[in-house]
Amino acid sequence: MLHKSVLLDEVLSGLQPPKGGIFVDATIGSAGHALALSKIIGKKGLLIGIEADPERAQKSLKFLEKGEAKKIVVNKNFREIKKILDQLKIKEVDGILFDLGLNSEQLESSGRGFSFQKNEPLLMNFGENPKFTAKDIVNDWAEENISQIIWGFGGEKFARRIAKKIVERRKEKKLETTEELVKIIQEALPKRQKKGQRGGSRSGKKIHPATKTFQALRIAVNEELPALEEGLKDAFEKLRNGGRMAVISFHQLEDRLVKKYFRKLKEEGLGKILFKKPITPKIKELRENPRSRSAKLRIIEKI
């Protein structure tokens, strides 16, 4: 499946990239946003991409050849953004984008178990050499800790039931694949919740019973929330006065963290929040790309 860049027009309008500007795409993915920025900032501009997944970093660099700006793609986590820019001897940038969504191609072809719709090894790590994988969590961690992760990072109200079923099943056999985990989740749910789909998304659309558990495990494996907190702080420090930072989030924990940090910057007189409420996809985009339904865009300007 071809990845579609979420809220592309809104991002470009909000960031207002100048010709010859320096921009960072901190989550470059398939480089859709980055390519559009590259074409606007032109030959005198510089586009720096950051990507934790080494395979995706290579693909994005190749894709950016279609753009006009000079480009650098770094295979690192965005929590290292300050270090990356310091090493490149870049003191400040005109704009920064964080798109926190899971890339469609990662879902479809990563082979790392991000999707509950494919039978793959239960890993869920973006970068190489993770501290632990999803397989480690479900096979080795205490039931209470598994439950806390599924509830805390996924908002799954049946977290205790799912954690209990995971622990019961792993006594019989070590859990290795996404398919095994999906079956366990479905067995753990009450009968009325098992039939393939259930309520729970912001748009009112039905979601798969495994959605929240898989989200929670992915966030835990990649330490996404601490990384985001560090990345936002260091990124803002690297913005020039008048520069803008845009963040697209896809679930409440991320959006809450971004909202809280932006509000703090505003209260300290360091930033101007450009929109009172987050920007969400229009009906046309929702129809063309249903995965965009939970996206929220927030933008802040450094003052």
C-alpha positions in Angstrom: 0.0 0.0 0.0 1.3 3.5 -0.9 1.8 5.7 2.1 -0.2 8.9 2.0 1.2 11.9 3.9 -1.4 13.1 6.4 -2.5 16.7 6.5 0.0 17.7 3.9 -1.6 20.9 2.8 -2.2 22.0 6.4 1.4 21.3 7.3 2.8 23.3 4.4 0.4 26.2 5.1 1.2 26.1 8.8 5.0 25.9 8.5 5.2 28.5 5.8 8.6 27.3 4.5 10.7 30.1 3.0 12.9 29.8 -0.1 16.4 28.8 1.0 15.2 27.7 4.4 16.6 24.9 6.6 14.0 22.3 7.6 14.0 19.2 9.7 11.6 16.3 9.1 12.2 14.5 12.4 10.2 11.4 11.3 10.9 11.3 7.6 9.3 7.9 6.9 8.5 7.7 3.2 9.4 11.4 2.8 6.1 12.6 1.5 6.1 15.8 3.7 9.8 16.2 3.2 9.6 16.1 -0.6 6.9 18.7 -0.6 9.0 20.9 1.7 12.1 20.3 -0.5 10.3 21.6 -3.6 9.2 24.7 -1.8 12.6 25.7 -0.1 14.3 25.1 -3.4 17.9 24.5 -4.5 19.4 26.9 -1.8 17.4 25.2 0.9 18.5 22.3 3.1 16.2 19.4 4.2 17.4 17.2 7.1 15.5 14.0 7.6 15.7 11.8 10.7 14.5 8.2 10.7 15.0 5.4 13.2 14.3 2.6 10.8 17.5 2.1 8.7 15.7 0.6 5.7 13.2 3.5 5.6 16.0 6.0 5.9 17.7 4.7 2.8 14.4 4.6 0.9 13.5 8.2 1.9 16.9 9.5 0.7 16.3 8.0 -2.7 12.8 9.4 -2.8 14.1 12.9 -2.0 16.1 12.9 -5.2 12.9 14.1 -6.8 13.2 17.3 -4.7 15.3 20.4 -5.3 16.8 21.1 -1.9 20.1 19.7 -0.6 19.2 16.8 1.6 20.7 14.9 4.5 19.1 11.8 6.0 20.3 10.5 9.3 19.5 7.0 10.7 18.8 8.0 14.3 15.9 8.5 16.7 14.5 12.0 16.8 15.3 12.2 20.5 18.9 12.9 19.3 17.9 15.9 17.2 20.1 18.4 19.0 23.1 16.1 18.8 22.5 15.5 15.1 22.2 19.3 14.3 25.3 20.1 16.4 27.3 17.5 14.5 26.2 19.1 11.3 27.2 22.5 12.7 23.7 23.8 12.3 22.9 26.4 15.0 19.2 27.0 14.1 16.5 25.9 11.7 13.4 27.5 10.1 11.0 24.7 10.8 10.6 21.2 12.2 8.0 18.6 11.6 7.1 15.5 13.7 4.7 13.1 12.1 4.1 10.5 14.8 2.0 8.2 12.7 3.1 4.6 11.8 4.1 4.6 8.2 1.8 2.5 6.0 4.7 0.6 4.5 5.9 -0.3 8.0 2.5 -1.8 8.6 2.5 -3.7 5.4 6.1 -4.9 4.8 8.3 -4.3 7.9 8.2 -8.0 9.0 8.4 -6.8 12.6 4.9 -7.4 13.7 3.4 -3.9 13.8 0.2 -5.1 12.1 -2.3 -7.4 13.7 -3.5 -8.2 10.2 -0.4 -10.1 9.3 1.3 -13.1 10.9 4.9 -11.9 11.7 7.5 -12.2 14.4 6.4 -10.3 17.6 9.0 -7.6 17.6 7.6 -4.1 17.0 10.9 -2.2 17.1 11.6 0.7 14.8 15.4 0.8 15.1 18.1 -1.9 15.3 19.1 -3.5 18.6 16.2 -2.6 20.9 16.5 -2.9 24.6 13.5 -5.4 24.4 10.9 -6.5 22.0 7.1 -7.2 22.2 8.0 -10.9 22.4 10.1 -10.1 25.5 7.2 -8.3 27.2 4.6 -10.9 26.6 6.8 -13.9 27.5 8.9 -12.5 30.4 7.2 -9.6 32.1 5.0 -9.9 35.1 1.3 -10.0 34.6 0.8 -6.7 36.4 3.4 -5.0 34.3 1.8 -6.2 31.1 -1.6 -5.1 32.3 -0.2 -1.6 33.1 1.3 -1.2 29.7 -1.8 -2.3 27.8 -4.0 0.0 29.9 -1.5 3.0 30.3 -0.3 3.1 26.7 -3.3 1.6 24.9 -6.3 2.7 27.0 -7.6 -0.9 26.8 -10.3 -1.4 29.4 -9.9 -5.1 29.2 -6.1 -4.9 29.9 -6.3 -7.1 33.0 -8.2 -9.9 31.2 -5.7 -9.7 28.3 -2.7 -9.8 30.5 -4.0 -12.7 32.5 -4.8 -14.7 29.3 -1.3 -13.9 27.9 0.4 -15.3 31.1 -1.9 -18.4 31.1 -1.0 -19.2 27.4 2.7 -18.6 27.7 2.9 -21.3 30.3 1.9 -23.7 27.6 4.1 -22.3 24.8 6.3 -19.3 24.2 4.5 -16.6 22.2 6.3 -15.9 19.0 4.0 -14.3 16.4 1.4 -11.6 16.0 -1.2 -14.2 15.0 -0.8 -16.0 18.4 -1.2 -12.7 20.3 -4.3 -11.7 18.3 -6.0 -15.0 19.1 -5.2 -14.5 22.8 -6.6 -11.0 22.8 -9.8 -12.2 21.1 -10.2 -15.1 23.6 -9.7 -12.7 26.6 -12.5 -10.3 25.6 -16.1 -10.7 26.6 -18.3 -12.4 24.0 -19.9 -9.1 22.9 -16.5 -7.6 22.1 -15.0 -10.5 20.1 -16.7 -10.2 16.8 -13.8 -8.7 14.8 -14.7 -5.0 15.4 -15.5 -2.8 18.3 -16.1 0.8 19.1 -13.5 3.1 20.4 -12.0 5.5 17.7 -12.5 9.3 17.9 -14.4 9.2 14.6 -16.9 6.6 15.9 -15.6 4.0 13.4 -15.1 0.5 14.6 -11.6 -0.8 15.4 -10.1 -4.2 15.6 -10.0 -5.8 19.1 -6.2 -6.0 19.0 -5.6 -2.3 18.0 -5.1 -0.9 21.5 -2.9 -3.8 22.7 -0.6 -3.6 19.7 -0.4 0.2 20.0 0.6 -0.1 23.7 3.3 -2.7 23.0 4.7 -0.6 20.2 4.9 2.5 22.4 6.6 0.5 25.2 9.2 -1.2 22.9 10.2 2.1 21.2 10.0 4.2 24.4 8.0 6.6 22.3 6.7 9.0 25.0 10.1 9.7 26.7 11.6 10.0 23.2 8.9 12.5 22.1 9.4 14.6 25.3 13.1 14.8 24.7 12.7 15.4 21.0 10.2 18.3 21.3 12.4 20.1 23.9 15.6 19.8 22.0 13.9 20.6 18.6 12.4 23.8 20.0 15.8 24.9 21.2 17.1 24.6 17.7 14.3 26.8 16.1 15.2 30.3 15.1 13.0 33.1 16.5 10.0 33.1 14.2 10.6 29.5 13.2 7.7 27.0 13.5 7.3 23.5 14.8 4.5 21.2 13.7 3.5 18.0 15.3 1.0 15.4 14.0 -0.1 13.0 16.7 -2.4 10.0 16.4 -3.5 9.1 19.9 -4.4 10.8 23.1 -1.1 10.2 25.0 0.9 11.9 22.3 -1.5 14.7 21.8 -1.8 15.4 25.5 2.0 15.5 25.8 2.4 17.9 22.9 -0.5 20.1 24.1 1.0 20.3 27.6 4.5 21.3 26.3 3.2 23.9 23.8 1.1 25.4 26.6 4.2 25.6 28.9 6.1 27.4 26.1 3.3 29.9 25.7 3.1 30.5 29.5 6.8 31.1 29.6 6.6 33.6 26.8 8.7 31.5 24.4 6.1 30.4 21.9 2.9 31.4 20.2 0.3 28.6 19.6 -1.1 29.2 16.1 -4.4 27.4 16.5 -6.5 27.1 19.7 -7.7 23.7 18.7 -5.7 21.0 16.8 -6.2 20.8 13.0 -7.9 17.5 11.9 -8.3 16.0 8.4 -11.1 17.3 6.2 -13.8 14.9 4.9 -12.1 14.5 1.5 -8.9 13.3 3.1 -10.8 11.0 5.5 -12.4 9.4 2.5 -9.2 9.0 0.6 -7.1 7.9 3.6 -9.1 6.4 6.5 -6.0 5.9 8.5 -5.8 9.7 8.9 -9.0 9.8 11.0 -7.2 10.1 14.4 -4.6 12.7 13.2 -4.3 15.9 15.1 -1.9 18.7 14.0 -0.6 21.3 16.4 1.8 24.2 15.4 3.8 26.6 17.6 6.0 29.5 16.6 9.1 30.5 18.6 9.1 34.1 19.7 
